[in-house]
Amino acid sequence: MSLTETPPPAITTLTPRLRLVLVLLLAAQFMLAVDFSILNVALPVIGQGLGFPLGRLQWIGTSFALCAAGFTLLFGRVADLFGRRRLFLGGLAVLAVASLAGGLAGSPEVLLAARVLQGLATAAVTPAGLSLLTTSFPEGPLREKALGLNGALMSAGFTTGAILGGVLTDLLSWRWAFLVNVPVALAVLLIAPAVIAESRTSGPRPALDLPGALTVTVGLLAVVLGLTQAGERGWGSPYALGALGAGVALLLLFGAVERRVAEPLVPLGVLGRRTVAWGNLAGLIAFLTETSLVFLLTLYLQKVLGFSPLAAGLSFGVLGVGTVAGGTLAPRVIGRIGSRRTLIVGGVVQAVFTAALLGLGTSHASLWPLLVATFAGGVGNMLVIVAFMVTATSGLTDGEQGLATGLATMTQQIGITMGTPVMSAIATGAMTGTGTLAVLTGLKTAIAVNSALVLLGVLTSAVFLRGGSGRTSVV
């Protein structure tokens, strides 16, 4: 597919307008990251307040994750074809309405509907906002700085969500976990139209690949549903295996469809680039390992050291500081050694400090080594995440940025969804017996696997991104 682009003027410094564009886009992305984790601490309170049956509580998170991951690739391409700013603002408007509805919900059905709409809004705003970021800032130091700040705030948002959810629930009400989105979304909606220019492909608009859109969206929905069911019912559950099998079959069908249609949703030439394929694999491993490590350490702090949920959440503030530091440092590191070497260096740092957690014990003296390791591991993880975003969006035209950021967002959300059920299954399977020591043994086994996965990401980046310009085929 050939897309004609109107080349933007060369930009070498951050103008006041670009600074405001950056602030608006980062504020939106930070808010979306917070939404992933803000309700985790509040789930039992929500269940009591709205009369949620215990067995249905998980659907508050699952309904959001299904839509956020399942529709992101479709919306990323829609942003390319119909306007990135238009989709970004429309998604924010839906998010504001959904958050208000969730905050005022009087029944489980209304709350779940609000979470579905929040997930759909996230699937639209995240790739649209990222593609606005990559098209507003030219490839090079400015884009790397913007993506570094975006990555830092995104990862800090996951940590902030856990802390903020506990604080709001304890001091005010769980409803404020929804309502806090409304003023932020409205502020961005009021300012953005005057600051952010529309960005879309010029020339004749290609037709949207509906068969491809249908197969990939339903396939991703089935995969995410299967992963969440595996975490809740076990990996041998027929519900989990059936959903995963259906998802894999639909994604294979999607690949066959894309080979035949004239205007594919995902041109295979883009997926064939080393930077896109192996960059996204590195990103998948980075998100899977770090988010699942937070889950494992939450269990450690509460089940082994006896911390309260709020105290455990506050302990991850150090990890948040580490991710912000890593995001700030990443553009400088990439500028000096390149994105491939940054993927390797960051992965090695993350793997080493994740492995250091194998020395944790049952006394509170283990808290200090944990804080040091999570800080340093957070720095390494953020180096990988920023380098992954730079790698996966480099060497592509502006007309392909929505697709590239849609793929990157899908990678992020699948990684976040996969991590917890995978590591939970490993930890549970390794817990022989009962009691604190059994829990600690299971957690250490999962931590060891987590560190090994990080090293696998380092190895694939070192081998398959070597000498790749972004235009070299994977095969």
Solvent accessible surface area in square Angstrom, and as a share of the most:
residue,aa,sasa,rsa
1,M,92,0.41
2,S,112,0.72
3,L,31,0.16
4,T,94,0.55
5,E,49,0.22
6,T,108,0.63
7,P,109,0.68
8,P,79,0.50
9,P,112,0.70
10,A,101,0.78
11,I,46,0.23
12,T,114,0.66
13,T,92,0.53
14,L,26,0.13
15,T,60,0.35
16,P,115,0.72
17,R,122,0.45
18,L,4,0.02
19,R,135,0.49
20,L,70,0.35
21,V,1,0.01
22,L,13,0.07
23,V,91,0.52
24,L,8,0.04
25,L,1,0.00
26,L,14,0.07
27,A,37,0.28
28,A,0,0.00
29,Q,9,0.04
30,F,60,0.25
31,M,10,0.04
32,L,4,0.02
33,A,3,0.02
34,V,8,0.05
35,D,2,0.01
36,F,36,0.15
37,S,14,0.09
38,I,2,0.01
39,L,7,0.04
40,N,92,0.47
41,V,46,0.27
42,A,0,0.00
43,L,39,0.19
44,P,77,0.48
45,V,64,0.37
46,I,0,0.00
47,G,8,0.07
48,Q,153,0.68
49,G,55,0.53
50,L,21,0.10
51,G,55,0.53
52,F,13,0.05
53,P,68,0.43
54,L,152,0.76
55,G,56,0.54
56,R,87,0.32
57,L,21,0.10
58,Q,54,0.24
59,W,79,0.28
60,I,0,0.00
61,G,33,0.32
62,T,6,0.03
63,S,10,0.07
64,F,3,0.01
65,A,19,0.15
66,L,25,0.13
67,C,14,0.08
68,A,1,0.01
69,A,0,0.00
70,G,1,0.01
71,F,48,0.20
72,T,0,0.00
73,L,4,0.02
74,L,29,0.15
75,F,43,0.18
76,G,0,0.00
77,R,5,0.02
78,V,27,0.15
79,A,0,0.00
80,D,0,0.00
81,L,5,0.03
82,F,65,0.27
83,G,1,0.01
84,R,2,0.01
85,R,62,0.23
86,R,139,0.51
87,L,31,0.15
88,F,0,0.00
89,L,29,0.14
90,G,37,0.35
91,G,4,0.04
92,L,0,0.00
93,A,43,0.33
94,V,60,0.35
95,L,0,0.00
96,A,8,0.07
97,V,98,0.56
98,A,0,0.00
99,S,0,0.00
100,L,82,0.41
101,A,37,0.29
102,G,0,0.00
103,G,0,0.00
104,L,123,0.61
105,A,2,0.02
106,G,66,0.64
107,S,33,0.21
108,P,19,0.12
109,E,109,0.49
110,V,68,0.39
111,L,0,0.00
112,L,30,0.15
113,A,54,0.42
114,A,2,0.01
115,R,8,0.03
116,V,53,0.30
117,L,71,0.35
118,Q,2,0.01
119,G,0,0.00
120,L,48,0.24
121,A,2,0.01
122,T,0,0.00
123,A,0,0.00
124,A,6,0.04
125,V,0,0.00
126,T,5,0.03
127,P,0,0.00
128,A,0,0.00
129,G,1,0.01
130,L,3,0.01
131,S,0,0.00
132,L,2,0.01
133,L,1,0.01
134,T,0,0.00
135,T,21,0.12
136,S,26,0.17
137,F,0,0.00
138,P,48,0.30
139,E,98,0.44
140,G,18,0.18
141,P,110,0.69
142,L,26,0.13
143,R,14,0.05
144,E,26,0.12
145,K,94,0.40
146,A,1,0.01
147,L,1,0.01
148,G,0,0.00
149,L,53,0.27
150,N,2,0.01
151,G,1,0.01
152,A,2,0.02
153,L,59,0.29
154,M,10,0.04
155,S,10,0.07
156,A,10,0.08
157,G,0,0.00
158,F,30,0.12
159,T,13,0.08
160,T,45,0.26
161,G,0,0.00
162,A,23,0.18
163,I,35,0.18
164,L,52,0.26
165,G,0,0.00
166,G,1,0.01
167,V,48,0.28
168,L,21,0.10
169,T,21,0.12
170,D,94,0.49
171,L,136,0.68
172,L,113,0.56
173,S,38,0.24
174,W,15,0.05
175,R,73,0.27
176,W,113,0.40
177,A,2,0.01
178,F,2,0.01
179,L,31,0.15
180,V,47,0.27
181,N,2,0.01
182,V,25,0.14
183,P,82,0.52
184,V,56,0.32
185,A,0,0.00
186,L,87,0.43
187,A,47,0.36
188,V,4,0.02
189,L,38,0.19
190,L,146,0.73
191,I,72,0.37
192,A,0,0.00
193,P,61,0.39
194,A,97,0.75
195,V,19,0.11
196,I,5,0.03
197,A,70,0.54
198,E,58,0.26
199,S,21,0.14
200,R,92,0.34
201,T,9,0.05
202,S,42,0.27
203,G,53,0.51
204,P,132,0.83
205,R,125,0.46
206,P,18,0.11
207,A,76,0.59
208,L,49,0.24
209,D,9,0.05
210,L,119,0.59
211,P,74,0.47
212,G,0,0.00
213,A,6,0.05
214,L,119,0.59
215,T,15,0.08
216,V,4,0.02
217,T,8,0.05
218,V,62,0.36
219,G,0,0.00
220,L,9,0.04
221,L,44,0.22
222,A,16,0.12
223,V,22,0.13
224,V,0,0.00
225,L,54,0.27
226,G,0,0.00
227,L,8,0.04
228,T,21,0.12
229,Q,11,0.05
230,A,3,0.02
231,G,38,0.37
232,E,76,0.34
233,R,134,0.49
234,G,30,0.29
235,W,87,0.30
236,G,63,0.61
237,S,11,0.07
238,P,105,0.66
239,Y,137,0.52
240,A,0,0.00
241,L,97,0.48
242,G,44,0.43
243,A,15,0.12
244,L,33,0.16
245,G,42,0.40
246,A,50,0.38
247,G,0,0.00
248,V,80,0.46
249,A,58,0.45
250,L,46,0.23
251,L,55,0.27
252,L,130,0.65
253,L,89,0.45
254,F,19,0.08
255,G,18,0.17
256,A,43,0.33
257,V,25,0.14
258,E,6,0.03
259,R,173,0.63
260,R,206,0.75
261,V,46,0.27
262,A,98,0.76
263,E,60,0.27
264,P,19,0.12
265,L,2,0.01
266,V,1,0.01
267,P,17,0.11
268,L,64,0.32
269,G,59,0.57
270,V,4,0.03
271,L,64,0.32
272,G,20,0.19
273,R,36,0.13
274,R,66,0.24
275,T,13,0.08
276,V,2,0.01
277,A,34,0.26
278,W,50,0.17
279,G,0,0.00
280,N,19,0.10
281,L,55,0.27
282,A,4,0.03
283,G,0,0.00
284,L,42,0.21
285,I,17,0.09
286,A,3,0.02
287,F,4,0.02
288,L,13,0.06
289,T,1,0.00
290,E,17,0.07
291,T,29,0.17
292,S,0,0.00
293,L,10,0.05
294,V,44,0.25
295,F,54,0.23
296,L,0,0.00
297,L,2,0.01
298,T,37,0.22
299,L,46,0.23
300,Y,3,0.01
301,L,0,0.00
302,Q,55,0.25
303,K,128,0.54
304,V,16,0.09
305,L,11,0.06
306,G,61,0.59
307,F,38,0.16
308,S,57,0.37
309,P,73,0.46
310,L,54,0.27
311,A,39,0.30
312,A,1,0.01
313,G,7,0.07
314,L,95,0.47
315,S,17,0.11
316,F,8,0.03
317,G,26,0.25
318,V,49,0.28
319,L,7,0.04
320,G,10,0.09
321,V,91,0.52
322,G,0,0.00
323,T,4,0.02
324,V,62,0.35
325,A,39,0.30
326,G,0,0.00
327,G,0,0.00
328,T,67,0.39
329,L,77,0.38
330,A,0,0.00
331,P,20,0.13
332,R,169,0.62
333,V,29,0.16
334,I,8,0.04
335,G,59,0.57
336,R,214,0.78
337,I,60,0.31
338,G,29,0.28
339,S,27,0.18
340,R,65,0.24
341,R,144,0.53
342,T,0,0.00
343,L,4,0.02
344,I,38,0.19
345,V,67,0.38
346,G,0,0.00
347,G,2,0.02
348,V,62,0.36
349,V,45,0.26
350,Q,3,0.01
351,A,3,0.02
352,V,84,0.48
353,F,67,0.28
354,T,2,0.01
355,A,39,0.30
356,A,59,0.46
357,L,2,0.01
358,L,67,0.33
359,G,68,0.65
360,L,6,0.03
361,G,23,0.23
362,T,67,0.39
363,S,62,0.40
364,H,113,0.50
365,A,74,0.58
366,S,12,0.08
367,L,38,0.19
368,W,177,0.62
369,P,76,0.48
370,L,1,0.01
371,L,25,0.12
372,V,93,0.53
373,A,6,0.04
374,T,7,0.04
375,F,76,0.32
376,A,17,0.13
377,G,5,0.05
378,G,0,0.00
379,V,24,0.14
380,G,0,0.00
381,N,1,0.01
382,M,0,0.00
383,L,8,0.04
384,V,10,0.06
385,I,2,0.01
386,V,0,0.00
387,A,0,0.00
388,F,0,0.00
389,M,8,0.04
390,V,12,0.07
391,T,6,0.04
392,A,1,0.00
393,T,0,0.00
394,S,23,0.15
395,G,21,0.20
396,L,15,0.08
397,T,68,0.40
398,D,37,0.19
399,G,0,0.00
400,E,27,0.12
401,Q,0,0.00
402,G,0,0.00
403,L,0,0.00
404,A,1,0.01
405,T,0,0.00
406,G,0,0.00
407,L,10,0.05
408,A,1,0.01
409,T,0,0.00
410,M,37,0.17
411,T,10,0.06
412,Q,10,0.04
413,Q,2,0.01
414,I,20,0.10
415,G,0,0.00
416,I,32,0.16
417,T,16,0.10
418,M,47,0.21
419,G,0,0.00
420,T,51,0.29
421,P,9,0.06
422,V,35,0.20
423,M,0,0.00
424,S,28,0.18
425,A,37,0.28
426,I,49,0.25
427,A,1,0.01
428,T,88,0.51
429,G,66,0.64
430,A,22,0.17
431,M,58,0.26
432,T,113,0.65
433,G,62,0.59
434,T,136,0.79
435,G,46,0.44
436,T,57,0.33
437,L,128,0.64
438,A,11,0.08
439,V,33,0.19
440,L,15,0.07
441,T,69,0.40
442,G,0,0.00
443,L,1,0.01
444,K,57,0.24
445,T,53,0.31
446,A,0,0.00
447,I,4,0.02
448,A,43,0.33
449,V,51,0.29
450,N,0,0.00
451,S,9,0.06
452,A,58,0.45
453,L,48,0.24
454,V,7,0.04
455,L,92,0.46
456,L,85,0.42
457,G,8,0.08
458,V,19,0.11
459,L,107,0.53
460,T,15,0.09
461,S,2,0.01
462,A,25,0.19
463,V,64,0.37
464,F,84,0.35
465,L,11,0.05
466,R,150,0.55
467,G,78,0.75
468,G,24,0.23
469,S,83,0.54
470,G,1,0.01
471,R,172,0.63
472,T,52,0.30
473,S,56,0.36
474,V,54,0.31
475,V,168,0.97
